[in-house]
Amino acid sequence: MNPDKPLNLYELPVHEVEFVAFCGGNLGGEHETCLAVAEIPGAANGYVLRDTKPEGARHEVRATVHELDAFALGWARRRGLTP
């Protein structure tokens, strides 16, 4: 790995990773409304997110833990959510 080249999370394989799904919406329906997340092997603090619905198959977003944290906190604030 070239230390001068930034790590491209989209270049790393995620074929054998274990996803954890966070579900809501149409619980119990034919097409569960979930987002699934997994750590990307070989990327310190790199993650991949997928939509579990059939129409979302093969689509993913990859982000660092810092990007995901910023998104989650911003989303929670915008929605007025508290723990």
Buried (B, 14 or more C-beta within 10 A) or exposed (E): EEEEEEBEBEEBEBEEBEBEEEEEEEEEEEEBBBBBBBBBEEBEBBBBBBBBBEEBEEEBBBBBEEBBEEEEEEEEEEEEEEE
